[in-house]
Amino acid sequence: MKNHKKAQELIAEARKELGLEQIKLNYLVTDSPGSIKMAEYIQFQLKDKLNIDLTLDIQTFKLRIEKSNRGEFDLVGAGWGPDYYDPMTFGDLFTSWNNNNRGKFKNAEYDRLVTEANESIDPKVRSHNFLKMHQILVEECPIHPVLEGGGIYVSDPRLKNVLRVISGGDPNFTYARIEE
């Protein structure tokens, strides 16, 4: 935690304001080894740095989705990958009407910005709206990114026309060929 002293002060203030001796939260995660390791790390850091008790609710993917849909969590570990080639594949996740907004984040200005960006083909309008949407998410914090996936590919220099895409199958070998 970058600034855990400030976080400790804010947590102490929140405890006092809410009349709580201890903050106890439920963290819903999928049972994959990577998700469990990440959850255990977060659990340790919150206890060690902020004295917050985090109970892990480890479920299969299917049960995690079901419990997420029912709102049975304080925090939920989830992921999202792009399913089409536009930043809106992430942008509309936090609109009040999106079924994947399992934390039920609601912000009228955010909804308006998404609608306006969806209706515009002007890159300046869309860029401005995405910036404002990002600022709202940072300020109100309905999401806290903890990792970003990536991959490294090594290929033979004779391999040509391999398509790299951000959604769908990557790499795409549909038009690939070997040049001798």
OpenMM code with the backbone's topology and positions (N, CA, C; nanometers):
from openmm import Vec3, app, unit

residues = "MET LYS ASN HIS LYS LYS ALA GLN GLU LEU ILE ALA GLU ALA ARG LYS GLU LEU GLY LEU GLU GLN ILE LYS LEU ASN TYR LEU VAL THR ASP SER PRO GLY SER ILE LYS MET ALA GLU TYR ILE GLN PHE GLN LEU LYS ASP LYS LEU ASN ILE ASP LEU THR LEU ASP ILE GLN THR PHE LYS LEU ARG ILE GLU LYS SER ASN ARG GLY GLU PHE ASP LEU VAL GLY ALA GLY TRP GLY PRO ASP TYR TYR ASP PRO MET THR PHE GLY ASP LEU PHE THR SER TRP ASN ASN ASN ASN ARG GLY LYS PHE LYS ASN ALA GLU TYR ASP ARG LEU VAL THR GLU ALA ASN GLU SER ILE ASP PRO LYS VAL ARG SER HIS ASN PHE LEU LYS MET HIS GLN ILE LEU VAL GLU GLU CYS PRO ILE HIS PRO VAL LEU GLU GLY GLY GLY ILE TYR VAL SER ASP PRO ARG LEU LYS ASN VAL LEU ARG VAL ILE SER GLY GLY ASP PRO ASN PHE THR TYR ALA ARG ILE GLU GLU".split()
positions = [
    Vec3(0.0850, -0.1177, 0.0000),
    Vec3(0.0000, 0.0000, 0.0000),
    Vec3(0.0890, 0.1232, 0.0000),
    Vec3(0.0648, 0.2059, -0.0949),
    Vec3(0.1512, 0.3209, -0.1188),
    Vec3(0.1461, 0.4218, -0.0037),
    Vec3(0.0269, 0.4562, 0.0442),
    Vec3(0.0140, 0.5568, 0.1482),
    Vec3(-0.0736, 0.5015, 0.2599),
    Vec3(-0.0214, 0.3963, 0.3271),
    Vec3(-0.1057, 0.3304, 0.4269),
    Vec3(-0.1266, 0.4145, 0.5528),
    Vec3(-0.0399, 0.5111, 0.5787),
    Vec3(-0.0611, 0.5992, 0.6952),
    Vec3(-0.1882, 0.6823, 0.6761),
    Vec3(-0.2041, 0.7393, 0.5574),
    Vec3(-0.3245, 0.8164, 0.5281),
    Vec3(-0.4470, 0.7252, 0.5298),
    Vec3(-0.4314, 0.6046, 0.4742),
    Vec3(-0.5417, 0.5085, 0.4745),
    Vec3(-0.5804, 0.4714, 0.6176),
    Vec3(-0.4819, 0.4544, 0.7051),
    Vec3(-0.5104, 0.4230, 0.8464),
    Vec3(-0.5912, 0.5348, 0.9116),
    Vec3(-0.5540, 0.6589, 0.8815),
    Vec3(-0.6281, 0.7731, 0.9367),
    Vec3(-0.7732, 0.7736, 0.8883),
    Vec3(-0.7921, 0.7497, 0.7602),
    Vec3(-0.9270, 0.7486, 0.7032),
    Vec3(-1.0101, 0.6318, 0.7571),
    Vec3(-0.9473, 0.5169, 0.7750),
    Vec3(-1.0178, 0.4004, 0.8313),
    Vec3(-1.0568, 0.4283, 0.9762),
    Vec3(-0.9675, 0.4883, 1.0530),
    Vec3(-0.9988, 0.5230, 1.1918),
    Vec3(-1.1160, 0.6209, 1.1971),
    Vec3(-1.1160, 0.7177, 1.1069),
    Vec3(-1.2252, 0.8149, 1.0989),
    Vec3(-1.3572, 0.7448, 1.0623),
    Vec3(-1.3505, 0.6525, 0.9686),
    Vec3(-1.4706, 0.5788, 0.9270),
    Vec3(-1.5235, 0.4919, 1.0409),
    Vec3(-1.4330, 0.4245, 1.1130),
    Vec3(-1.4751, 0.3418, 1.2275),
    Vec3(-1.5482, 0.4261, 1.3310),
    Vec3(-1.4912, 0.5426, 1.3590),
    Vec3(-1.5516, 0.6312, 1.4580),
    Vec3(-1.6887, 0.6786, 1.4115),
    Vec3(-1.6949, 0.7233, 1.2848),
    Vec3(-1.8204, 0.7742, 1.2298),
    Vec3(-1.9291, 0.6662, 1.2262),
    Vec3(-1.8889, 0.5424, 1.1970),
    Vec3(-1.9847, 0.4323, 1.1872),
    Vec3(-2.0073, 0.3595, 1.3202),
    Vec3(-1.9280, 0.3957, 1.4210),
    Vec3(-1.9408, 0.3306, 1.5509),
    Vec3(-1.8958, 0.1855, 1.5501),
    Vec3(-1.7925, 0.1561, 1.4730),
    Vec3(-1.7426, 0.0189, 1.4612),
    Vec3(-1.6096, 0.0026, 1.5323),
    Vec3(-1.5968, -0.1068, 1.6056),
    Vec3(-1.4662, -0.1404, 1.6642),
    Vec3(-1.3759, -0.1997, 1.5580),
    Vec3(-1.4354, -0.2878, 1.4768),
    Vec3(-1.3589, -0.3599, 1.3756),
    Vec3(-1.4355, -0.3616, 1.2440),
    Vec3(-1.3634, -0.3456, 1.1352),
    Vec3(-1.4243, -0.3570, 1.0039),
    Vec3(-1.4028, -0.4995, 0.9552),
    Vec3(-1.5128, -0.5660, 0.9217),
    Vec3(-1.5097, -0.7030, 0.8719),
    Vec3(-1.5795, -0.7062, 0.7369),
    Vec3(-1.5100, -0.7568, 0.6374),
    Vec3(-1.5632, -0.7615, 0.5019),
    Vec3(-1.5559, -0.9028, 0.4452),
    Vec3(-1.6468, -0.9315, 0.3520),
    Vec3(-1.6524, -1.0596, 0.2838),
    Vec3(-1.6003, -1.0392, 0.1414),
    Vec3(-1.5006, -1.1192, 0.1023),
    Vec3(-1.4403, -1.1078, -0.0303),
    Vec3(-1.4716, -1.2341, -0.1091),
    Vec3(-1.5574, -1.2218, -0.2085),
    Vec3(-1.6007, -1.3322, -0.2929),
    Vec3(-1.5038, -1.3485, -0.4092),
    Vec3(-1.4457, -1.4680, -0.4211),
    Vec3(-1.3487, -1.4937, -0.5284),
    Vec3(-1.3719, -1.6316, -0.5890),
    Vec3(-1.3180, -1.6495, -0.7087),
    Vec3(-1.3231, -1.7775, -0.7780),
    Vec3(-1.2140, -1.8688, -0.7232),
    Vec3(-1.2368, -1.9990, -0.7336),
    Vec3(-1.1463, -2.0969, -0.6741),
    Vec3(-1.0232, -2.1299, -0.7572),
    Vec3(-0.9866, -2.0476, -0.8521),
    Vec3(-0.8640, -2.0735, -0.9288),
    Vec3(-0.7432, -2.0415, -0.8407),
    Vec3(-0.6319, -2.1128, -0.8610),
    Vec3(-0.5130, -2.0881, -0.7771),
    Vec3(-0.4674, -1.9421, -0.7776),
    Vec3(-0.4688, -1.8771, -0.8944),
    Vec3(-0.4265, -1.7367, -0.9022),
    Vec3(-0.5189, -1.6445, -0.8252),
    Vec3(-0.6497, -1.6680, -0.8355),
    Vec3(-0.7470, -1.5845, -0.7624),
    Vec3(-0.7308, -1.6020, -0.6120),
    Vec3(-0.7092, -1.7247, -0.5696),
    Vec3(-0.6925, -1.7512, -0.4258),
    Vec3(-0.5655, -1.6844, -0.3736),
    Vec3(-0.4557, -1.6953, -0.4472),
    Vec3(-0.3299, -1.6318, -0.4044),
    Vec3(-0.3457, -1.4805, -0.3948),
    Vec3(-0.4110, -1.4208, -0.4953),
    Vec3(-0.4324, -1.2760, -0.4937),
    Vec3(-0.5192, -1.2380, -0.3748),
    Vec3(-0.6260, -1.3137, -0.3500),
    Vec3(-0.7170, -1.2847, -0.2387),
    Vec3(-0.6440, -1.2964, -0.1051),
    Vec3(-0.5603, -1.3976, -0.0916),
    Vec3(-0.4845, -1.4144, 0.0334),
    Vec3(-0.3867, -1.2995, 0.0540),
    Vec3(-0.3261, -1.2527, -0.0538),
    Vec3(-0.2359, -1.1375, -0.0452),
    Vec3(-0.3119, -1.0132, 0.0000),
    Vec3(-0.4269, -0.9869, -0.0625),
    Vec3(-0.5087, -0.8712, -0.0256),
    Vec3(-0.5552, -0.8847, 0.1189),
    Vec3(-0.5962, -1.0040, 0.1575),
    Vec3(-0.6405, -1.0300, 0.2949),
    Vec3(-0.5283, -0.9957, 0.3944),
    Vec3(-0.4077, -1.0417, 0.3649),
    Vec3(-0.2937, -1.0137, 0.4524),
    Vec3(-0.2642, -0.8640, 0.4594),
    Vec3(-0.2606, -0.7971, 0.3446),
    Vec3(-0.2284, -0.6550, 0.3414),
    Vec3(-0.3315, -0.5718, 0.4177),
    Vec3(-0.4600, -0.6032, 0.3996),
    Vec3(-0.5634, -0.5268, 0.4707),
    Vec3(-0.5533, -0.5465, 0.6215),
    Vec3(-0.5223, -0.6681, 0.6641),
    Vec3(-0.5086, -0.6938, 0.8079),
    Vec3(-0.3816, -0.6269, 0.8614),
    Vec3(-0.2721, -0.6460, 0.7918),
    Vec3(-0.1428, -0.5948, 0.8367),
    Vec3(-0.1351, -0.4424, 0.8360),
    Vec3(-0.1843, -0.3804, 0.7319),
    Vec3(-0.1688, -0.2352, 0.7161),
    Vec3(-0.2851, -0.1546, 0.7732),
    Vec3(-0.4088, -0.2108, 0.7660),
    Vec3(-0.5264, -0.1316, 0.8041),
    Vec3(-0.6114, -0.1974, 0.9129),
    Vec3(-0.5703, -0.3143, 0.9598),
    Vec3(-0.6445, -0.3880, 1.0614),
    Vec3(-0.7908, -0.4115, 1.0209),
    Vec3(-0.8088, -0.4495, 0.8945),
    Vec3(-0.9408, -0.4855, 0.8425),
    Vec3(-0.9448, -0.6362, 0.8271),
    Vec3(-1.0482, -0.6985, 0.8815),
    Vec3(-1.0654, -0.8431, 0.8684),
    Vec3(-1.1379, -0.8736, 0.7381),
    Vec3(-1.0744, -0.9547, 0.6561),
    Vec3(-1.1308, -0.9915, 0.5275),
    Vec3(-1.1528, -1.1426, 0.5264),
    Vec3(-1.2784, -1.1834, 0.5207),
    Vec3(-1.3126, -1.3244, 0.5117),
    Vec3(-1.3229, -1.3616, 0.3652),
    Vec3(-1.2533, -1.4685, 0.3267),
    Vec3(-1.2558, -1.5111, 0.1875),
    Vec3(-1.3705, -1.6088, 0.1659),
    Vec3(-1.4495, -1.5817, 0.0652),
    Vec3(-1.5584, -1.6698, 0.0230),
    Vec3(-1.5170, -1.7257, -0.1129),
    Vec3(-1.4551, -1.8442, -0.1119),
    Vec3(-1.3977, -1.9034, -0.2321),
    Vec3(-1.5008, -1.9971, -0.2955),
    Vec3(-1.5352, -1.9682, -0.4213),
    Vec3(-1.6411, -2.0426, -0.4908),
    Vec3(-1.5957, -2.0829, -0.6312),
    Vec3(-1.6630, -2.1821, -0.6876),
    Vec3(-1.6401, -2.2134, -0.8286),
    Vec3(-1.6818, -2.0912, -0.9100),
    Vec3(-1.6383, -2.0853, -1.0342),
    Vec3(-1.6735, -1.9713, -1.1190),
    Vec3(-1.8247, -1.9542, -1.1266),
    Vec3(-1.8955, -2.0636, -1.1505),
    Vec3(-2.0411, -2.0568, -1.1646),
    Vec3(-2.1063, -2.0025, -1.0377),
    Vec3(-2.0643, -2.0515, -0.9212),
    Vec3(-2.1236, -2.0039, -0.7952),
    Vec3(-2.0834, -1.8605, -0.7640),
    Vec3(-1.9606, -1.8231, -0.8039),
    Vec3(-1.9197, -1.6839, -0.7820),
    Vec3(-2.0086, -1.5900, -0.8632),
    Vec3(-2.0381, -1.6266, -0.9861),
    Vec3(-2.1270, -1.5450, -1.0689),
    Vec3(-2.2660, -1.5382, -1.0059),
    Vec3(-2.3196, -1.6526, -0.9619),
    Vec3(-2.4535, -1.6547, -0.9008),
    Vec3(-2.4595, -1.5676, -0.7764),
    Vec3(-2.3573, -1.5820, -0.6892),
    Vec3(-2.3552, -1.5009, -0.5665),
    Vec3(-2.3345, -1.3529, -0.5994),
    Vec3(-2.2542, -1.3245, -0.7023),
    Vec3(-2.2343, -1.1852, -0.7456),
    Vec3(-2.3661, -1.1264, -0.7925),
    Vec3(-2.4383, -1.2026, -0.8732),
    Vec3(-2.5667, -1.1544, -0.9250),
    Vec3(-2.6664, -1.1259, -0.8136),
    Vec3(-2.6589, -1.2029, -0.7054),
    Vec3(-2.7503, -1.1822, -0.5917),
    Vec3(-2.6975, -1.0752, -0.4947),
    Vec3(-2.5761, -1.0240, -0.5179),
    Vec3(-2.5201, -0.9210, -0.4309),
    Vec3(-2.4691, -0.9752, -0.2983),
    Vec3(-2.4312, -1.1024, -0.2936),
    Vec3(-2.3855, -1.1658, -0.1701),
    Vec3(-2.2345, -1.1475, -0.1520),
    Vec3(-2.1912, -1.0245, -0.1345),
    Vec3(-2.0500, -0.9934, -0.1160),
    Vec3(-2.0350, -0.8503, -0.0661),
    Vec3(-1.9226, -0.8236, -0.0040),
    Vec3(-1.8817, -0.6858, 0.0215),
    Vec3(-1.7852, -0.6424, -0.0888),
    Vec3(-1.6951, -0.7349, -0.1237),
    Vec3(-1.6003, -0.7152, -0.2323),
    Vec3(-1.6059, -0.8413, -0.3179),
    Vec3(-1.5830, -0.8260, -0.4465),
    Vec3(-1.5810, -0.9433, -0.5342),
    Vec3(-1.4636, -0.9322, -0.6292),
    Vec3(-1.3910, -1.0428, -0.6429),
    Vec3(-1.2820, -1.0503, -0.7393),
    Vec3(-1.3382, -1.0952, -0.8724),
    Vec3(-1.3213, -1.0159, -0.9737),
    Vec3(-1.3767, -1.0474, -1.1053),
    Vec3(-1.2839, -0.9939, -1.2126),
    Vec3(-1.3103, -1.0321, -1.3332),
    Vec3(-1.2292, -0.9841, -1.4439),
    Vec3(-1.3159, -0.9554, -1.5644),
    Vec3(-1.2578, -0.8843, -1.6575),
    Vec3(-1.3293, -0.8534, -1.7809),
    Vec3(-1.2285, -0.8402, -1.8928),
    Vec3(-1.2598, -0.9018, -2.0049),
    Vec3(-1.1772, -0.8874, -2.1237),
    Vec3(-1.2607, -0.8267, -2.2340),
    Vec3(-1.1986, -0.7562, -2.3258),
    Vec3(-1.2749, -0.6912, -2.4326),
    Vec3(-1.3425, -0.7937, -2.5218),
    Vec3(-1.4674, -0.7661, -2.5575),
    Vec3(-1.5381, -0.8551, -2.6486),
    Vec3(-1.5693, -0.7864, -2.7812),
    Vec3(-1.5306, -0.6616, -2.7956),
    Vec3(-1.5355, -0.5929, -2.9239),
    Vec3(-1.4344, -0.4802, -2.9222),
    Vec3(-1.3996, -0.4311, -3.0395),
    Vec3(-1.2882, -0.3387, -3.0555),
    Vec3(-1.3310, -0.1935, -3.0372),
    Vec3(-1.3582, -0.1562, -2.9130),
    Vec3(-1.3951, -0.0193, -2.8789),
    Vec3(-1.3811, -0.0054, -2.7271),
    Vec3(-1.3361, 0.1103, -2.6782),
    Vec3(-1.3224, 0.1266, -2.5332),
    Vec3(-1.4538, 0.1121, -2.4574),
    Vec3(-1.5662, 0.1214, -2.5283),
    Vec3(-1.6952, 0.1072, -2.4600),
    Vec3(-1.7141, -0.0335, -2.4036),
    Vec3(-1.6352, -0.1300, -2.4526),
    Vec3(-1.6437, -0.2650, -2.3976),
    Vec3(-1.6111, -0.2659, -2.2481),
    Vec3(-1.5356, -0.1654, -2.2026),
    Vec3(-1.5096, -0.1465, -2.0602),
    Vec3(-1.5959, -0.0335, -2.0041),
    Vec3(-1.6167, 0.0701, -2.0833),
    Vec3(-1.6838, 0.1912, -2.0353),
    Vec3(-1.8238, 0.1697, -1.9843),
    Vec3(-1.9019, 0.0890, -2.0535),
    Vec3(-2.0410, 0.0741, -2.0104),
    Vec3(-2.0609, -0.0285, -1.8987),
    Vec3(-1.9537, -0.0904, -1.8534),
    Vec3(-1.9647, -0.1887, -1.7435),
    Vec3(-2.0246, -0.1284, -1.6167),
    Vec3(-2.0053, -0.0004, -1.5964),
    Vec3(-2.0478, 0.0617, -1.4702),
    Vec3(-2.1694, 0.1514, -1.4850),
    Vec3(-2.2431, 0.1310, -1.5939),
    Vec3(-2.3700, 0.2025, -1.6066),
    Vec3(-2.4723, 0.1345, -1.5165),
    Vec3(-2.5702, 0.2100, -1.4756),
    Vec3(-2.6707, 0.1573, -1.3821),
    Vec3(-2.7519, 0.0446, -1.4436),
    Vec3(-2.7574, 0.0361, -1.5761),
    Vec3(-2.8400, -0.0652, -1.6427),
    Vec3(-2.7627, -0.1894, -1.6849),
    Vec3(-2.6313, -0.1915, -1.6664),
    Vec3(-2.5513, -0.3053, -1.7123),
    Vec3(-2.5606, -0.4212, -1.6136),
    Vec3(-2.5991, -0.5389, -1.6611),
    Vec3(-2.6125, -0.6563, -1.5746),
    Vec3(-2.4796, -0.7035, -1.5167),
    Vec3(-2.3679, -0.6631, -1.5764),
    Vec3(-2.2365, -0.6989, -1.5223),
    Vec3(-2.1898, -0.6021, -1.4143),
    Vec3(-2.2664, -0.4991, -1.3871),
    Vec3(-2.2386, -0.4031, -1.2798),
    Vec3(-2.2920, -0.4643, -1.1502),
    Vec3(-2.2230, -0.5679, -1.1043),
    Vec3(-2.2734, -0.6455, -0.9907),
    Vec3(-2.2609, -0.5728, -0.8579),
    Vec3(-2.1798, -0.4704, -0.8527),
    Vec3(-2.1710, -0.3888, -0.7321),
    Vec3(-2.2795, -0.2830, -0.7251),
    Vec3(-2.3613, -0.2750, -0.8292),
    Vec3(-2.4752, -0.1823, -0.8377),
    Vec3(-2.4324, -0.0365, -0.8279),
    Vec3(-2.3132, -0.0058, -0.8822),
    Vec3(-2.2682, 0.1336, -0.8879),
    Vec3(-2.3694, 0.2136, -0.9685),
    Vec3(-2.4026, 0.3319, -0.9185),
    Vec3(-2.4989, 0.4174, -0.9884),
    Vec3(-2.4525, 0.5620, -0.9794),
    Vec3(-2.4386, 0.6230, -1.0970),
    Vec3(-2.3984, 0.7620, -1.1055),
    Vec3(-2.4629, 0.8194, -1.2312),
    Vec3(-2.5540, 0.9132, -1.2149),
    Vec3(-2.6296, 0.9688, -1.3273),
    Vec3(-2.5385, 1.0341, -1.4300),
    Vec3(-2.4342, 1.1033, -1.3841),
    Vec3(-2.3424, 1.1683, -1.4769),
    Vec3(-2.2656, 1.0640, -1.5582),
    Vec3(-2.2241, 0.9569, -1.4928),
    Vec3(-2.1552, 0.8488, -1.5634),
    Vec3(-2.2473, 0.7907, -1.6716),
    Vec3(-2.3704, 0.7611, -1.6344),
    Vec3(-2.4682, 0.7080, -1.7309),
    Vec3(-2.4854, 0.8030, -1.8495),
    Vec3(-2.4937, 0.9327, -1.8216),
    Vec3(-2.5116, 1.0317, -1.9279),
    Vec3(-2.3913, 1.0335, -2.0215),
    Vec3(-2.2699, 1.0290, -1.9635),
    Vec3(-2.1479, 1.0305, -2.0443),
    Vec3(-2.1394, 0.9078, -2.1352),
    Vec3(-2.1770, 0.7921, -2.0829),
    Vec3(-2.1762, 0.6695, -2.1644),
    Vec3(-2.2762, 0.6812, -2.2783),
    Vec3(-2.3963, 0.7254, -2.2475),
    Vec3(-2.4992, 0.7402, -2.3507),
    Vec3(-2.4521, 0.8360, -2.4588),
    Vec3(-2.3965, 0.9486, -2.4190),
    Vec3(-2.3491, 1.0476, -2.5154),
    Vec3(-2.2354, 0.9912, -2.6012),
    Vec3(-2.1419, 0.9198, -2.5383),
    Vec3(-2.0308, 0.8605, -2.6142),
    Vec3(-2.0822, 0.7542, -2.7118),
    Vec3(-2.1814, 0.6785, -2.6704),
    Vec3(-2.2397, 0.5754, -2.7567),
    Vec3(-2.3088, 0.6357, -2.8783),
    Vec3(-2.3638, 0.7538, -2.8622),
    Vec3(-2.4399, 0.8179, -2.9703),
    Vec3(-2.3538, 0.9051, -3.0605),
    Vec3(-2.2260, 0.9190, -3.0277),
    Vec3(-2.1389, 1.0083, -3.1035),
    Vec3(-2.0367, 0.9296, -3.1858),
    Vec3(-2.0038, 0.9860, -3.3012),
    Vec3(-1.8930, 0.9319, -3.3796),
    Vec3(-1.7740, 1.0289, -3.3786),
    Vec3(-1.7893, 1.1399, -3.3067),
    Vec3(-1.6841, 1.2409, -3.2965),
    Vec3(-1.5781, 1.1926, -3.1969),
    Vec3(-1.4543, 1.1678, -3.2418),
    Vec3(-1.3504, 1.1182, -3.1510),
    Vec3(-1.3211, 1.2124, -3.0338),
    Vec3(-1.3378, 1.3439, -3.0548),
    Vec3(-1.3128, 1.4389, -2.9458),
    Vec3(-1.4187, 1.4250, -2.8366),
    Vec3(-1.5437, 1.4118, -2.8754),
    Vec3(-1.6524, 1.3933, -2.7782),
    Vec3(-1.6306, 1.2634, -2.7017),
    Vec3(-1.6019, 1.1566, -2.7756),
    Vec3(-1.5840, 1.0264, -2.7116),
    Vec3(-1.4638, 1.0278, -2.6167),
    Vec3(-1.3517, 1.0848, -2.6605),
    Vec3(-1.2324, 1.0915, -2.5752),
    Vec3(-1.2599, 1.1717, -2.4486),
    Vec3(-1.3250, 1.2853, -2.4655),
    Vec3(-1.3604, 1.3686, -2.3502),
    Vec3(-1.4491, 1.2899, -2.2527),
    Vec3(-1.5486, 1.2200, -2.3060),
    Vec3(-1.6400, 1.1447, -2.2202),
    Vec3(-1.5677, 1.0302, -2.1486),
    Vec3(-1.4801, 0.9599, -2.2200),
    Vec3(-1.4062, 0.8509, -2.1556),
    Vec3(-1.3156, 0.9041, -2.0451),
    Vec3(-1.2553, 1.0208, -2.0656),
    Vec3(-1.1739, 1.0824, -1.9604),
    Vec3(-1.2595, 1.1135, -1.8383),
    Vec3(-1.3753, 1.1751, -1.8598),
    Vec3(-1.4654, 1.2088, -1.7490),
    Vec3(-1.5163, 1.0819, -1.6792),
    Vec3(-1.5475, 0.9793, -1.7573),
    Vec3(-1.5920, 0.8524, -1.6985),
    Vec3(-1.4821, 0.7944, -1.6102),
    Vec3(-1.3590, 0.7979, -1.6606),
    Vec3(-1.2448, 0.7484, -1.5832),
    Vec3(-1.2306, 0.8260, -1.4518),
    Vec3(-1.2426, 0.9565, -1.4587),
    Vec3(-1.2307, 1.0389, -1.3380),
    Vec3(-1.3381, 1.0034, -1.2349),
    Vec3(-1.4589, 0.9782, -1.2802),
    Vec3(-1.5668, 0.9390, -1.1884),
    Vec3(-1.5328, 0.8060, -1.1221),
    Vec3(-1.4843, 0.7102, -1.2004),
    Vec3(-1.4498, 0.5793, -1.1436),
    Vec3(-1.3359, 0.5901, -1.0422),
    Vec3(-1.2374, 0.6738, -1.0725),
    Vec3(-1.1259, 0.6925, -0.9790),
    Vec3(-1.1748, 0.7579, -0.8498),
    Vec3(-1.2600, 0.8584, -0.8625),
    Vec3(-1.3100, 0.9317, -0.7460),
    Vec3(-1.4031, 0.8465, -0.6599),
    Vec3(-1.4952, 0.7757, -0.7233),
    Vec3(-1.5957, 0.7016, -0.6472),
    Vec3(-1.5566, 0.5564, -0.6205),
    Vec3(-1.4590, 0.5070, -0.6916),
    Vec3(-1.3941, 0.3786, -0.6681),
    Vec3(-1.4874, 0.2570, -0.6591),
    Vec3(-1.5742, 0.2357, -0.7598),
    Vec3(-1.6527, 0.1128, -0.7586),
    Vec3(-1.5707, -0.0081, -0.8035),
    Vec3(-1.4496, 0.0187, -0.8518),
    Vec3(-1.3604, -0.0858, -0.9002),
    Vec3(-1.2192, -0.0519, -0.8557),
    Vec3(-1.1442, -0.1575, -0.8238),
    Vec3(-1.0040, -0.1375, -0.7882),
    Vec3(-0.9221, -0.2395, -0.8663),
    Vec3(-0.8664, -0.1999, -0.9811),
    Vec3(-0.7875, -0.2948, -1.0599),
    Vec3(-0.6653, -0.3432, -0.9831),
    Vec3(-0.6417, -0.4729, -0.9854),
    Vec3(-0.5258, -0.5276, -0.9167),
    Vec3(-0.4264, -0.5929, -1.0112),
    Vec3(-0.4695, -0.6279, -1.1310),
    Vec3(-0.3746, -0.6835, -1.2267),
    Vec3(-0.4255, -0.6651, -1.3680),
    Vec3(-0.3326, -0.6752, -1.4593),
    Vec3(-0.3648, -0.6673, -1.6014),
    Vec3(-0.2904, -0.7801, -1.6695),
    Vec3(-0.3620, -0.8561, -1.7500),
    Vec3(-0.3010, -0.9693, -1.8182),
    Vec3(-0.2178, -0.9259, -1.9376),
    Vec3(-0.1318, -1.0128, -1.9775),
    Vec3(-0.0492, -0.9861, -2.0941),
    Vec3(0.0134, -1.1154, -2.1416),
    Vec3(0.0747, -1.1122, -2.2538),
    Vec3(0.1396, -1.2314, -2.3069),
    Vec3(0.2543, -1.1936, -2.3979),
    Vec3(0.3457, -1.2860, -2.4109),
    Vec3(0.4609, -1.2680, -2.4985),
    Vec3(0.4570, -1.3811, -2.6002),
    Vec3(0.4734, -1.3445, -2.7255),
    Vec3(0.4733, -1.4426, -2.8326),
    Vec3(0.6070, -1.4380, -2.9043),
    Vec3(0.6616, -1.5535, -2.9308),
    Vec3(0.7840, -1.5654, -3.0088),
    Vec3(0.7448, -1.6353, -3.1377),
    Vec3(0.7907, -1.5823, -3.2491),
    Vec3(0.7571, -1.6472, -3.3758),
    Vec3(0.8776, -1.6515, -3.4675),
    Vec3(0.8731, -1.7465, -3.5531),
    Vec3(0.9752, -1.7630, -3.6548),
    Vec3(0.9608, -1.6477, -3.7542),
    Vec3(1.0708, -1.5844, -3.7955),
    Vec3(1.0612, -1.4711, -3.8886),
    Vec3(1.0005, -1.5085, -4.0243),
    Vec3(0.9942, -1.6376, -4.0559),
    Vec3(0.9322, -1.6799, -4.1824),
    Vec3(0.7794, -1.6778, -4.1741),
    Vec3(0.7248, -1.6717, -4.0524),
    Vec3(0.5795, -1.6706, -4.0343),
    Vec3(0.5265, -1.5301, -4.0639),
    Vec3(0.4349, -1.5191, -4.1580),
    Vec3(0.3817, -1.3899, -4.2020),
    Vec3(0.2296, -1.3869, -4.1871),
    Vec3(0.1756, -1.2647, -4.1795),
    Vec3(0.0309, -1.2376, -4.1786),
    Vec3(-0.0428, -1.2955, -4.0575),
    Vec3(0.0232, -1.3009, -3.9454),
    Vec3(-0.0456, -1.3384, -3.8224),
    Vec3(-0.1098, -1.2108, -3.7686),
    Vec3(-0.2392, -1.2157, -3.7446),
    Vec3(-0.3113, -1.0983, -3.6946),
    Vec3(-0.3100, -1.0972, -3.5429),
    Vec3(-0.2798, -0.9813, -3.4853),
    Vec3(-0.2868, -0.9620, -3.3401),
    Vec3(-0.4093, -0.8767, -3.3140),
    Vec3(-0.4983, -0.9259, -3.2297),
    Vec3(-0.6235, -0.8562, -3.2030),
    Vec3(-0.6476, -0.8466, -3.0522),
    Vec3(-0.7255, -0.7450, -3.0107),
    Vec3(-0.7509, -0.7300, -2.8675),
    Vec3(-0.8764, -0.8032, -2.8228),
    Vec3(-0.9582, -0.8481, -2.9168),
    Vec3(-1.0752, -0.9263, -2.8790),
    Vec3(-1.0827, -1.0483, -2.9695),
    Vec3(-1.1393, -1.1553, -2.9178),
    Vec3(-1.1459, -1.2783, -2.9943),
    Vec3(-1.0167, -1.3557, -2.9815),
    Vec3(-0.9975, -1.4493, -3.0728),
    Vec3(-0.8776, -1.5330, -3.0682),
    Vec3(-0.7524, -1.4561, -3.1024),
    Vec3(-0.6548, -1.4581, -3.0146),
    Vec3(-0.5283, -1.3894, -3.0369),
    Vec3(-0.4155, -1.4845, -3.0017),
    Vec3(-0.3214, -1.5055, -3.0889),
    Vec3(-0.3134, -1.4531, -3.2250),
    Vec3(-0.4094, -1.5263, -3.3183),
    Vec3(-0.4398, -1.4606, -3.4299),
    Vec3(-0.5294, -1.5170, -3.5308),
    Vec3(-0.4438, -1.5615, -3.6487),
    Vec3(-0.4481, -1.6928, -3.6759),
    Vec3(-0.3658, -1.7507, -3.7825),
    Vec3(-0.4437, -1.7730, -3.9123),
    Vec3(-0.5622, -1.7156, -3.9249),
    Vec3(-0.6471, -1.7390, -4.0420),
    Vec3(-0.5726, -1.7117, -4.1731),
    Vec3(-0.4967, -1.6035, -4.1804),
    Vec3(-0.4289, -1.5653, -4.3044),
    Vec3(-0.2775, -1.5879, -4.2973),
    Vec3(-0.2330, -1.6626, -4.2001),
    Vec3(-0.0903, -1.6839, -4.1803),
    Vec3(-0.0326, -1.7754, -4.2887),
    Vec3(0.0965, -1.7529, -4.3157),
    Vec3(0.1670, -1.8412, -4.4093),
    Vec3(0.3154, -1.8409, -4.3748),
    Vec3(0.3817, -1.9389, -4.4239),
    Vec3(0.5270, -1.9485, -4.4053),
    Vec3(0.5940, -1.9076, -4.5352),
    Vec3(0.6859, -1.8131, -4.5267),
    Vec3(0.7656, -1.7738, -4.6441),
    Vec3(0.9041, -1.8283, -4.6266),
    Vec3(0.9496, -1.9021, -4.7245),
    Vec3(1.0845, -1.9614, -4.7209),
    Vec3(1.1870, -1.8641, -4.7703),
] * unit.nanometer
topology = app.Topology()
chain = topology.addChain("A")
for resn in residues:
    res = topology.addResidue(resn, chain)
    for name in ("N", "CA", "C"):
        topology.addAtom(name, app.Element.getBySymbol(name[0]), res)
